[in-house]
Amino acid sequence: MLRQPSVILEFSPEHLEVLLRSAAISRYGAKENLDLVKEDLKKMAAELGDLGDVPPEGFFVRVSNCSLKDADDGNQKPLYTIYDSLVKIISSKRAVHSFLDLQHETDTVDHKIFFFPISLG
């Protein structure tokens, strides 16, 4: 069972548009295309806030409506920054497709990113 998230960030409908546009332009966060969306994602990361004290083991990240387990070929490597978490989110086809649904059902699902500390024990 996961621990409680130590950080929860809420994103706006405008941020949802940034994520969808970034996923489309970068072709789901393909490394060779990330420079095309880097500035938009950095701006969004700054607007979302701060992670506070990041544990040395990093965070496992998910969004309200799904996990990101399909991103990076299932690589669940720890994440340490909001920017890297946003890249992981746009790399997840599950997340992007669920966000497309959110455009039409914004009152039924919240817009949150959950940061769970990774436990090594």
Secondary structure, DSSP 8 states (H G I E B T S, - for coil): -----SEEEE--HHHHHHHHHHHHHHTTT-GGGGGGTHHHHHHHHHHH----S--TT-EEEEETTEE-TTGGGG----B-SHHHHHHHHHH-HHHHHHHHHHTT-TTTS--EEEEEE----
